[in-house]
Amino acid sequence: MDVLLKSLQGQRKPILALLRRLVEMESPSTDKAAVDRLGELVAAIARGFGAAVRFYPSRTTGNHLRAEFRFAPSPKHLKSRQILLLGHLDTVWSHGTLARMPFRIRGGRAYGPGVFDMKAGIVMGLYALDALRKLGVPVNRKVVMLLNADEEIGSPSSRSVTRREARVSDVAFVLEPAWGPKGNLKTARKGTGEFEIRVWGQAAHAGLEPEKGVNAILELSRQLILIESFADEKRGITFNSGIVRGGTRCNVVPEQASATVDVRVLRAEDMALVARRMHALKPFNRKAKLEVTGGFNRPPLERTEAVAALYARARRLARPLGIALSEATVGGGSDGNFTSALGVPTLDGLGAVGEGAHASHEHVVIAELIRRTALLAHLIRDVSSADK
């Protein structure tokens, strides 16, 4: 049996115990104190595993945790280089969720709020590094585990930190959950944007003087139909009009209306194209006024040759562990989008196998939790041994 896998199987109980501790410490993105409490707990555990720990402070969100692991002395020309592990401390779940979704183990699965997205990934990163250290496996680069506090709300405070760490990293491994029941790795993620469409018309009595009104909702509707025509399935460009507001009363021609439109693209080059089209919108009714604001907030993680090579490396290392890896392109973004956009080879989905992110049946498969932790450890070892 693989020595790393065997070692981690022997750690099953403490791995699950730590997972339970993290899940039962609720950490909604909007509660800085709660996220910071979790960060301090993870920091203490990382120190116990041999890490040098520091926080990037944030006034508007929880603080961002950086845990640096060093192994055997690195060759001189590699001392300044690092492998970056990315994850996040926050969850989408509000305080009190544990009362109706308690941590529990049933049928080989562990359930609970945030267990899949992505507290299991945090546990996996810590135990992969601990296994390498305990077994004396040579790792020729330092490994930095960066856990931000605001990923679930778009990483507004942490993205600059992520970029800073990425610039001195050889690769980035993202501890977000794997994709689907087979646990596919994510070799491409769409970039995300958000645009606000606001329309001003003219109010009027809908019964007495409708001809004097300019219906803002009607104008907005025509704009949204036009925007939908910009979608291109083959290029992976999608639009979703997710929030629509307008009007005051049924008998009043609506004077104002607005919509928020979510946009996803697979290619960085399409961000500029879509932005130009959105900001070039003109009113159909010349008596209406139109304003478009917003733009892209996360670039795509593109499947470059370097990403494909990392995936091929992961597949090779997975076979002896009994894992038949596949890959996937997904519509959601992660902090790996930021590292990839800087040209850092990025492999995503190296966290838990399970189901139900942001849903009441959220869970991880325990057997896969152990095997995927072993795979992560092998990837770190393998990449670190490549002399650059």
DRENDO-1510 file (C-alpha; in Angstrom, 1 decimal, always signed):
<recs>
REC; n; res; u; v; w
REC; 1; MET; +0.0; +0.0; +0.0 .
REC; 2; ASP; +1.1; +3.6; -0.7 .
REC; 3; VAL; +3.0; +4.9; +2.4 .
REC; 4; LEU; +1.2; +8.3; +2.4 .
REC; 5; LEU; -2.2; +6.7; +2.0 .
REC; 6; LYS; -1.5; +4.2; +4.8 .
REC; 7; SER; -0.3; +6.9; +7.1 .
REC; 8; LEU; -3.4; +9.0; +6.5 .
REC; 9; GLN; -5.8; +6.1; +6.9 .
REC; 10; GLY; -4.2; +5.7; +10.4 .
REC; 11; GLN; -5.3; +9.4; +11.0 .
REC; 12; ARG; -8.9; +8.8; +10.1 .
REC; 13; LYS; -10.2; +9.5; +13.6 .
REC; 14; PRO; -8.3; +12.8; +14.2 .
REC; 15; ILE; -9.1; +13.9; +10.7 .
REC; 16; LEU; -12.8; +13.5; +11.3 .
REC; 17; ALA; -12.5; +15.0; +14.8 .
REC; 18; LEU; -11.0; +18.2; +13.3 .
REC; 19; LEU; -13.5; +18.3; +10.6 .
REC; 20; ARG; -16.3; +18.2; +13.2 .
REC; 21; ARG; -14.6; +21.0; +15.2 .
REC; 22; LEU; -14.4; +23.3; +12.1 .
REC; 23; VAL; -18.0; +22.6; +11.0 .
REC; 24; GLU; -19.4; +23.2; +14.5 .
REC; 25; MET; -17.6; +26.6; +14.6 .
REC; 26; GLU; -20.0; +28.5; +12.4 .
REC; 27; SER; -18.3; +31.1; +10.2 .
REC; 28; PRO; -20.7; +33.1; +8.0 .
REC; 29; SER; -18.9; +35.6; +5.7 .
REC; 30; THR; -20.7; +38.6; +7.1 .
REC; 31; ASP; -19.6; +38.0; +10.8 .
REC; 32; LYS; -16.0; +39.1; +11.1 .
REC; 33; ALA; -15.7; +37.9; +14.7 .
REC; 34; ALA; -17.0; +34.4; +13.9 .
REC; 35; VAL; -14.6; +34.0; +10.9 .
REC; 36; ASP; -11.7; +35.3; +13.0 .
REC; 37; ARG; -12.5; +32.8; +15.7 .
REC; 38; LEU; -12.3; +30.0; +13.2 .
REC; 39; GLY; -9.1; +31.5; +11.8 .
REC; 40; GLU; -7.4; +31.5; +15.2 .
REC; 41; LEU; -8.4; +27.8; +15.7 .
REC; 42; VAL; -6.9; +26.8; +12.3 .
REC; 43; ALA; -3.8; +28.9; +13.0 .
REC; 44; ALA; -3.2; +27.1; +16.3 .
REC; 45; ILE; -3.6; +23.7; +14.6 .
REC; 46; ALA; -1.2; +24.8; +11.7 .
REC; 47; ARG; +1.4; +25.9; +14.3 .
REC; 48; GLY; +1.1; +22.5; +15.9 .
REC; 49; PHE; +1.8; +21.0; +12.5 .
REC; 50; GLY; +5.0; +23.0; +12.2 .
REC; 51; ALA; +3.8; +26.1; +10.3 .
REC; 52; ALA; +4.8; +29.7; +10.7 .
REC; 53; VAL; +1.6; +31.6; +10.9 .
REC; 54; ARG; +0.5; +35.2; +10.2 .
REC; 55; PHE; -2.7; +37.0; +9.4 .
REC; 56; TYR; -3.4; +39.6; +6.7 .
REC; 57; PRO; -5.8; +41.9; +8.7 .
REC; 58; SER; -9.0; +43.2; +7.2 .
REC; 59; ARG; -11.3; +45.8; +8.7 .
REC; 60; THR; -14.3; +44.9; +6.5 .
REC; 61; THR; -14.1; +41.0; +6.6 .
REC; 62; GLY; -12.5; +38.4; +8.7 .
REC; 63; ASN; -8.7; +38.3; +8.7 .
REC; 64; HIS; -6.9; +36.2; +6.1 .
REC; 65; LEU; -4.7; +33.3; +7.3 .
REC; 66; ARG; -1.3; +32.5; +5.9 .
REC; 67; ALA; +0.4; +29.4; +7.1 .
REC; 68; GLU; +3.9; +28.7; +5.8 .
REC; 69; PHE; +5.3; +25.1; +5.9 .
REC; 70; ARG; +9.0; +24.4; +5.4 .
REC; 71; PHE; +10.5; +20.9; +5.2 .
REC; 72; ALA; +14.1; +19.9; +4.5 .
REC; 73; PRO; +16.4; +22.8; +3.6 .
REC; 74; SER; +15.6; +23.9; +0.0 .
REC; 75; PRO; +18.3; +24.2; -2.7 .
REC; 76; LYS; +19.6; +27.7; -2.8 .
REC; 77; HIS; +17.9; +28.6; -6.1 .
REC; 78; LEU; +14.5; +27.4; -4.8 .
REC; 79; LYS; +14.5; +29.1; -1.4 .
REC; 80; SER; +12.3; +32.0; -2.5 .
REC; 81; ARG; +9.8; +29.8; -4.4 .
REC; 82; GLN; +6.7; +28.3; -3.1 .
REC; 83; ILE; +3.7; +26.1; -3.7 .
REC; 84; LEU; +0.4; +27.8; -2.9 .
REC; 85; LEU; -2.6; +26.1; -1.4 .
REC; 86; LEU; -5.8; +28.2; -1.6 .
REC; 87; GLY; -8.9; +27.9; +0.4 .
REC; 88; HIS; -11.4; +29.9; +2.5 .
REC; 89; LEU; -12.6; +30.1; +6.1 .
REC; 90; ASP; -16.0; +31.6; +5.5 .
REC; 91; THR; -19.3; +29.8; +4.6 .
REC; 92; VAL; -22.7; +30.9; +3.2 .
REC; 93; TRP; -24.5; +29.5; +6.3 .
REC; 94; SER; -25.9; +31.9; +8.9 .
REC; 95; HIS; -25.6; +31.4; +12.6 .
REC; 96; GLY; -28.1; +28.8; +14.0 .
REC; 97; THR; -27.9; +26.5; +10.9 .
REC; 98; LEU; -26.3; +23.8; +13.1 .
REC; 99; ALA; -29.5; +23.5; +15.0 .
REC; 100; ARG; -31.2; +22.1; +11.9 .
REC; 101; MET; -28.2; +20.7; +10.1 .
REC; 102; PRO; -25.9; +19.2; +12.8 .
REC; 103; PHE; -22.6; +17.6; +12.0 .
REC; 104; ARG; -23.3; +13.9; +11.7 .
REC; 105; ILE; -21.8; +10.8; +10.1 .
REC; 106; ARG; -24.1; +8.5; +8.3 .
REC; 107; GLY; -23.5; +5.9; +5.6 .
REC; 108; GLY; -19.9; +6.7; +5.1 .
REC; 109; ARG; -20.6; +10.4; +4.7 .
REC; 110; ALA; -20.1; +13.4; +6.9 .
REC; 111; TYR; -22.8; +16.1; +6.9 .
REC; 112; GLY; -23.1; +19.6; +8.1 .
REC; 113; PRO; -23.0; +23.3; +7.0 .
REC; 114; GLY; -19.8; +24.1; +5.2 .
REC; 115; VAL; -18.4; +20.6; +5.5 .
REC; 116; PHE; -18.1; +20.3; +1.7 .
REC; 117; ASP; -17.6; +23.9; +0.8 .
REC; 118; MET; -15.0; +24.0; +2.1 .
REC; 119; LYS; -14.0; +23.0; +5.7 .
REC; 120; ALA; -13.0; +19.5; +4.5 .
REC; 121; GLY; -10.5; +21.2; +2.1 .
REC; 122; ILE; -8.9; +23.0; +5.0 .
REC; 123; VAL; -8.5; +19.7; +6.9 .
REC; 124; MET; -7.2; +18.0; +3.9 .
REC; 125; GLY; -4.5; +20.6; +3.3 .
REC; 126; LEU; -3.3; +20.5; +6.9 .
REC; 127; TYR; -3.2; +16.7; +7.1 .
REC; 128; ALA; -1.5; +16.3; +3.7 .
REC; 129; LEU; +1.3; +18.6; +4.9 .
REC; 130; ASP; +1.5; +16.9; +8.2 .
REC; 131; ALA; +1.8; +13.5; +6.6 .
REC; 132; LEU; +4.7; +14.7; +4.4 .
REC; 133; ARG; +6.5; +16.2; +7.5 .
REC; 134; LYS; +6.0; +13.1; +9.7 .
REC; 135; LEU; +7.2; +10.7; +7.0 .
REC; 136; GLY; +10.2; +12.9; +6.1 .
REC; 137; VAL; +9.2; +13.1; +2.5 .
REC; 138; PRO; +11.5; +15.5; +0.7 .
REC; 139; VAL; +9.7; +18.7; -0.3 .
REC; 140; ASN; +12.1; +21.2; -1.8 .
REC; 141; ARG; +9.9; +24.3; -1.8 .
REC; 142; LYS; +8.1; +26.0; +1.0 .
REC; 143; VAL; +4.3; +25.5; +0.9 .
REC; 144; VAL; +2.0; +28.4; +1.8 .
REC; 145; MET; -1.6; +27.6; +2.8 .
REC; 146; LEU; -3.6; +30.8; +2.2 .
REC; 147; LEU; -7.1; +30.7; +3.7 .
REC; 148; ASN; -9.1; +33.9; +3.1 .
REC; 149; ALA; -12.2; +35.1; +5.0 .
REC; 150; ASP; -14.4; +36.4; +2.2 .
REC; 151; GLU; -14.5; +34.0; -0.8 .
REC; 152; GLU; -18.2; +33.4; -0.5 .
REC; 153; ILE; -18.9; +37.1; -1.0 .
REC; 154; GLY; -16.5; +37.6; -4.0 .
REC; 155; SER; -13.2; +37.9; -2.2 .
REC; 156; PRO; -13.3; +41.8; -2.1 .
REC; 157; SER; -10.7; +42.1; +0.6 .
REC; 158; SER; -8.5; +39.1; -0.1 .
REC; 159; ARG; -8.0; +39.1; -3.8 .
REC; 160; SER; -5.0; +41.5; -3.6 .
REC; 161; VAL; -3.5; +39.1; -1.0 .
REC; 162; THR; -4.1; +36.1; -3.3 .
REC; 163; ARG; -2.4; +37.9; -6.2 .
REC; 164; ARG; +0.6; +38.9; -4.0 .
REC; 165; GLU; +1.2; +35.3; -2.9 .
REC; 166; ALA; +0.6; +34.0; -6.5 .
REC; 167; ARG; +3.3; +36.2; -7.9 .
REC; 168; VAL; +6.0; +34.2; -6.0 .
REC; 169; SER; +4.4; +30.8; -6.5 .
REC; 170; ASP; +5.3; +28.1; -8.9 .
REC; 171; VAL; +1.8; +26.5; -8.9 .
REC; 172; ALA; -1.5; +26.9; -7.1 .
REC; 173; PHE; -3.6; +24.1; -5.8 .
REC; 174; VAL; -7.1; +25.0; -4.9 .
REC; 175; LEU; -8.8; +23.1; -2.1 .
REC; 176; GLU; -12.3; +23.8; -3.3 .
REC; 177; PRO; -14.5; +20.7; -3.6 .
REC; 178; ALA; -14.1; +18.3; -6.6 .
REC; 179; TRP; -16.8; +18.3; -9.2 .
REC; 180; GLY; -19.6; +15.7; -9.3 .
REC; 181; PRO; -20.0; +12.3; -7.8 .
REC; 182; LYS; -16.8; +11.1; -9.5 .
REC; 183; GLY; -14.8; +13.9; -8.0 .
REC; 184; ASN; -13.5; +15.5; -11.2 .
REC; 185; LEU; -10.8; +18.1; -11.0 .
REC; 186; LYS; -11.6; +21.6; -12.3 .
REC; 187; THR; -9.3; +22.6; -15.1 .
REC; 188; ALA; -11.3; +25.5; -16.3 .
REC; 189; ARG; -13.7; +28.0; -14.5 .
REC; 190; LYS; -15.7; +30.8; -16.0 .
REC; 191; GLY; -15.0; +34.4; -15.3 .
REC; 192; THR; -17.8; +36.3; -13.7 .
REC; 193; GLY; -19.3; +39.7; -14.1 .
REC; 194; GLU; -22.2; +41.7; -12.8 .
REC; 195; PHE; -23.9; +44.5; -14.6 .
REC; 196; GLU; -26.7; +46.9; -13.3 .
REC; 197; ILE; -29.2; +48.2; -15.9 .
REC; 198; ARG; -31.2; +51.2; -14.8 .
REC; 199; VAL; -34.0; +52.8; -16.7 .
REC; 200; TRP; -35.9; +56.1; -16.2 .
REC; 201; GLY; -39.2; +56.7; -17.9 .
REC; 202; GLN; -42.2; +59.0; -17.1 .
REC; 203; ALA; -44.9; +58.3; -14.6 .
REC; 204; ALA; -48.5; +58.7; -15.6 .
REC; 205; HIS; -52.0; +57.5; -14.6 .
REC; 206; ALA; -52.4; +54.1; -16.2 .
REC; 207; GLY; -56.1; +54.7; -16.8 .
REC; 208; LEU; -56.5; +58.5; -17.4 .
REC; 209; GLU; -53.4; +59.4; -19.3 .
REC; 210; PRO; -51.4; +56.3; -20.2 .
REC; 211; GLU; -50.1; +58.0; -23.4 .
REC; 212; LYS; -48.2; +60.6; -21.3 .
REC; 213; GLY; -46.2; +57.9; -19.6 .
REC; 214; VAL; -43.0; +56.2; -20.6 .
REC; 215; ASN; -43.0; +52.6; -19.1 .
REC; 216; ALA; -39.6; +51.9; -17.6 .
REC; 217; ILE; -40.4; +48.3; -17.1 .
REC; 218; LEU; -41.3; +47.8; -20.7 .
REC; 219; GLU; -38.1; +49.5; -21.8 .
REC; 220; LEU; -36.1; +47.3; -19.4 .
REC; 221; SER; -37.8; +44.2; -20.6 .
REC; 222; ARG; -36.8; +44.9; -24.2 .
REC; 223; GLN; -33.2; +45.5; -23.0 .
REC; 224; LEU; -33.1; +42.2; -21.2 .
REC; 225; ILE; -34.3; +40.3; -24.3 .
REC; 226; LEU; -31.6; +42.0; -26.3 .
REC; 227; ILE; -29.0; +41.1; -23.7 .
REC; 228; GLU; -30.0; +37.5; -23.8 .
REC; 229; SER; -29.3; +37.4; -27.5 .
REC; 230; PHE; -25.6; +38.2; -26.7 .
REC; 231; ALA; -25.2; +34.7; -25.2 .
REC; 232; ASP; -23.0; +32.3; -27.1 .
REC; 233; GLU; -23.3; +28.7; -26.0 .
REC; 234; LYS; -20.3; +27.5; -28.1 .
REC; 235; ARG; -18.0; +30.2; -26.6 .
REC; 236; GLY; -19.4; +29.6; -23.1 .
REC; 237; ILE; -20.9; +33.1; -22.7 .
REC; 238; THR; -24.0; +33.2; -20.6 .
REC; 239; PHE; -26.3; +35.9; -19.2 .
REC; 240; ASN; -28.8; +35.6; -16.3 .
REC; 241; SER; -31.1; +38.4; -15.4 .
REC; 242; GLY; -31.3; +37.5; -11.7 .
REC; 243; ILE; -32.8; +40.6; -10.0 .
REC; 244; VAL; -35.5; +42.8; -11.5 .
REC; 245; ARG; -37.2; +45.8; -9.8 .
REC; 246; GLY; -39.6; +48.4; -11.0 .
REC; 247; GLY; -42.8; +50.3; -10.5 .
REC; 248; THR; -44.8; +51.5; -7.5 .
REC; 249; ARG; -48.4; +50.7; -8.1 .
REC; 250; CYS; -50.4; +48.7; -10.7 .
REC; 251; ASN; -52.3; +51.8; -11.8 .
REC; 252; VAL; -49.2; +54.0; -12.4 .
REC; 253; VAL; -47.0; +53.8; -15.5 .
REC; 254; PRO; -43.7; +52.9; -13.9 .
REC; 255; GLU; -41.1; +55.7; -13.9 .
REC; 256; GLN; -38.1; +53.5; -12.8 .
REC; 257; ALA; -36.9; +50.0; -13.3 .
REC; 258; SER; -33.6; +48.2; -12.8 .
REC; 259; ALA; -32.1; +44.7; -13.3 .
REC; 260; THR; -28.9; +43.0; -12.2 .
REC; 261; VAL; -27.4; +40.7; -14.8 .
REC; 262; ASP; -24.9; +37.9; -14.1 .
REC; 263; VAL; -22.4; +37.3; -16.9 .
REC; 264; ARG; -20.1; +34.3; -17.3 .
REC; 265; VAL; -17.3; +33.8; -19.9 .
REC; 266; LEU; -14.7; +31.1; -20.5 .
REC; 267; ARG; -12.1; +33.2; -22.2 .
REC; 268; ALA; -10.4; +36.4; -21.0 .
REC; 269; GLU; -10.7; +37.9; -24.4 .
REC; 270; ASP; -14.5; +37.8; -24.2 .
REC; 271; MET; -14.7; +40.0; -21.1 .
REC; 272; ALA; -13.9; +43.1; -23.1 .
REC; 273; LEU; -16.3; +42.1; -25.9 .
REC; 274; VAL; -19.2; +41.6; -23.5 .
REC; 275; ALA; -18.4; +44.8; -21.5 .
REC; 276; ARG; -18.4; +46.8; -24.7 .
REC; 277; ARG; -21.8; +45.4; -25.7 .
REC; 278; MET; -23.3; +46.0; -22.3 .
REC; 279; HIS; -22.1; +49.6; -22.0 .
REC; 280; ALA; -23.2; +50.3; -25.6 .
REC; 281; LEU; -26.9; +49.7; -24.9 .
REC; 282; LYS; -29.2; +52.4; -26.1 .
REC; 283; PRO; -32.9; +53.0; -25.2 .
REC; 284; PHE; -35.4; +51.6; -27.6 .
REC; 285; ASN; -37.8; +54.3; -26.6 .
REC; 286; ARG; -36.0; +57.6; -27.2 .
REC; 287; LYS; -38.0; +59.2; -24.3 .
REC; 288; ALA; -36.5; +56.8; -21.9 .
REC; 289; LYS; -33.1; +57.2; -20.2 .
REC; 290; LEU; -30.7; +54.2; -19.7 .
REC; 291; GLU; -27.6; +53.7; -17.5 .
REC; 292; VAL; -25.3; +50.6; -17.4 .
REC; 293; THR; -22.8; +50.2; -14.6 .
REC; 294; GLY; -20.7; +47.3; -13.4 .
REC; 295; GLY; -18.3; +44.9; -15.1 .
REC; 296; PHE; -16.2; +41.8; -14.5 .
REC; 297; ASN; -15.0; +41.0; -11.0 .
REC; 298; ARG; -13.3; +37.6; -11.6 .
REC; 299; PRO; -11.3; +36.5; -14.7 .
REC; 300; PRO; -11.7; +33.0; -16.1 .
REC; 301; LEU; -9.4; +30.1; -15.1 .
REC; 302; GLU; -8.5; +28.9; -18.6 .
REC; 303; ARG; -7.3; +25.4; -19.5 .
REC; 304; THR; -3.8; +26.4; -20.6 .
REC; 305; GLU; -1.0; +23.9; -21.5 .
REC; 306; ALA; +0.4; +24.4; -18.0 .
REC; 307; VAL; -2.9; +23.5; -16.4 .
REC; 308; ALA; -3.3; +20.5; -18.7 .
REC; 309; ALA; +0.2; +19.3; -17.7 .
REC; 310; LEU; -0.7; +19.7; -14.0 .
REC; 311; TYR; -3.9; +17.7; -14.5 .
REC; 312; ALA; -1.9; +14.9; -16.3 .
REC; 313; ARG; +0.5; +14.8; -13.4 .
REC; 314; ALA; -2.4; +14.4; -11.0 .
REC; 315; ARG; -4.0; +11.6; -13.1 .
REC; 316; ARG; -0.7; +9.7; -13.0 .
REC; 317; LEU; -0.3; +10.1; -9.3 .
REC; 318; ALA; -3.9; +9.2; -8.6 .
REC; 319; ARG; -3.8; +5.7; -10.3 .
REC; 320; PRO; -1.8; +3.9; -7.6 .
REC; 321; LEU; -4.3; +5.3; -5.1 .
REC; 322; GLY; -7.2; +3.7; -6.9 .
REC; 323; ILE; -8.5; +7.0; -8.2 .
REC; 324; ALA; -9.6; +7.3; -11.8 .
REC; 325; LEU; -9.5; +11.1; -12.3 .
REC; 326; SER; -11.4; +13.1; -14.8 .
REC; 327; GLU; -11.6; +16.8; -15.4 .
REC; 328; ALA; -14.4; +19.3; -15.7 .
REC; 329; THR; -15.2; +22.9; -16.8 .
REC; 330; VAL; -17.5; +24.7; -14.4 .
REC; 331; GLY; -19.4; +27.9; -14.5 .
REC; 332; GLY; -18.6; +29.1; -10.9 .
REC; 333; GLY; -15.5; +31.0; -10.0 .
REC; 334; SER; -12.9; +30.5; -7.2 .
REC; 335; ASP; -9.8; +32.3; -6.0 .
REC; 336; GLY; -7.9; +30.1; -8.5 .
REC; 337; ASN; -9.3; +32.4; -11.2 .
REC; 338; PHE; -7.0; +35.1; -9.8 .
REC; 339; THR; -3.9; +33.0; -9.7 .
REC; 340; SER; -4.5; +31.6; -13.2 .
REC; 341; ALA; -5.0; +35.1; -14.7 .
REC; 342; LEU; -1.4; +35.9; -13.5 .
REC; 343; GLY; +0.0; +32.9; -15.4 .
REC; 344; VAL; +0.4; +30.6; -12.4 .
REC; 345; PRO; -0.4; +27.0; -13.3 .
REC; 346; THR; -3.6; +26.4; -11.3 .
REC; 347; LEU; -5.4; +23.1; -10.5 .
REC; 348; ASP; -8.8; +23.4; -8.8 .
REC; 349; GLY; -11.1; +20.9; -7.2 .
REC; 350; LEU; -8.4; +19.2; -5.0 .
REC; 351; GLY; -10.7; +19.3; -2.0 .
REC; 352; ALA; -13.4; +16.9; -0.9 .
REC; 353; VAL; -15.6; +14.6; -3.0 .
REC; 354; GLY; -19.2; +15.0; -2.0 .
REC; 355; GLU; -22.3; +16.9; -2.9 .
REC; 356; GLY; -24.7; +19.7; -1.9 .
REC; 357; ALA; -22.6; +22.9; -1.7 .
REC; 358; HIS; -24.8; +25.6; -0.2 .
REC; 359; ALA; -27.6; +23.1; +0.2 .
REC; 360; SER; -29.2; +21.3; +3.1 .
REC; 361; HIS; -27.8; +17.9; +2.1 .
REC; 362; GLU; -24.2; +19.1; +2.0 .
REC; 363; HIS; -21.8; +16.2; +2.7 .
REC; 364; VAL; -18.4; +14.7; +2.0 .
REC; 365; VAL; -17.5; +11.0; +1.2 .
REC; 366; ILE; -15.2; +10.0; +4.0 .
REC; 367; ALA; -13.2; +7.3; +2.1 .
REC; 368; GLU; -12.5; +9.8; -0.6 .
REC; 369; LEU; -11.5; +12.4; +1.9 .
REC; 370; ILE; -8.6; +10.2; +2.9 .
REC; 371; ARG; -7.6; +9.2; -0.6 .
REC; 372; ARG; -7.8; +12.7; -1.9 .
REC; 373; THR; -5.7; +14.0; +1.0 .
REC; 374; ALA; -3.0; +11.4; -0.1 .
REC; 375; LEU; -3.3; +12.6; -3.7 .
REC; 376; LEU; -2.7; +16.2; -2.6 .
REC; 377; ALA; +0.3; +15.2; -0.6 .
REC; 378; HIS; +1.7; +13.3; -3.6 .
REC; 379; LEU; +1.1; +16.4; -5.9 .
REC; 380; ILE; +3.0; +18.6; -3.5 .
REC; 381; ARG; +5.9; +16.2; -3.3 .
REC; 382; ASP; +6.0; +15.7; -7.1 .
REC; 383; VAL; +5.9; +19.3; -8.0 .
REC; 384; SER; +8.5; +20.2; -5.4 .
REC; 385; SER; +10.9; +17.7; -6.8 .
REC; 386; ALA; +10.8; +19.2; -10.3 .
REC; 387; ASP; +14.0; +21.3; -10.6 .
REC; 388; LYS; +13.4; +24.7; -12.1 .
</recs>
